Amino acid sequence: MKKILIVLVLLSSLVCAGDNYYYHGKTKRLLTPQSSVFGSNANIDYYEDEKKIVVGVSNKLIVKLTKSQNLQDYLFEFNATVVKSLGGNLYLLKVADKNQTLTVANRLSEKEDVLFAHPDFVKRSVPR
């Protein structure tokens, strides 16, 4: 019984943890959460990518579809809205919960008719 409980706790933590990666083309790029970023914003979660670049993830993502006819189904499935059409089946979407941005982008990337989907990354400006 104790082993079953431990397995259930571990599985639930994996499900709730969310994704710490995004797809760049068909390649997974790992992200490491950053707990403290100078000038951090409550609406943005910060991560360090594999190249040690700090990027922010808000509740917005960019999606390019091969055809837009499935867009409404995806909006409903992922509880998302269109912020702006960027032309040519390219859209800026917003999800209800910023903690789901990476997960939604990754699940969309796995769809057959999605060319790409990734967070609308925020990069810190560096003074010259």
C-alpha angles and dihedrals in degrees: 000000000000091000091051091051092050091050091050092050092050093048093049091050090052092050093048095043095076126208122313095191141058134205120256099189102315094328122100114231114200122227127200115208114240114214097195126031123171109254092009120183124218090224093057130063114206127219136176115228128214090274091055092252115143113227132178126225120203128171093283130094138178119232131184117193129192087227128005098223093097094049095097091050091052092047089054094042094052100032091242136143134208111252094179141349107232094191133259097051090307115132141181106219133188125211123207095238121041089208087068098050096098093042093050092046090050095047090049090049088057092057115104096231096046114097092190142339126185139149117279089250120216115212125197113248115241117208115234 
